[in-house]
């Protein structure tokens, strides 16, 4: 059981720093583009939508970028929720022992 918890934390610890840049980039570009679109000036900011989709100049990741983002977020969500449930279960067991 301890080995499972350690592996879960290790996976979360490895994936989190890798995913922070793509998650923030997607969040910021999507939000800013939505505001620009609502103001009616979206045609001037097509580059922002391209970044949001994973097209970074000569590096075009549009085909895999959303799936990598989704896989990373899913991994972080599952490992984070699993660790949270384990922490709650352990704290309940400790409080019942006292």
C-alpha positions, 0 to 999 in steps of 0.5 A: 500500500505504501509503495502505491502511494509513493508511486502516485505521489512520484507520478504527480510530482513528475507530471505537474511541472511538465504540464504547468506551461501548456495548461497556463498557455491554453488557459491564458490564450483561450481566455484572452482570445474569447475577450478579443472575440467578444470585442469584435477584433478576433481577426487581428488576433488569429495568432493567439488562437493558433497558439491556443491550438498548439501552432507555434510558428514553424512548430505545429503541434495542432494534431497532438497538442490537445491530446497531450494537454488532456492526457496530462490534465487527466493524469494530474486530476486522477493522481490528485484526487486519489492522493486526496482520498487517501489523505482523508481516509488516513486522517479519519482512521487516525482520529478514530484510533484516538 
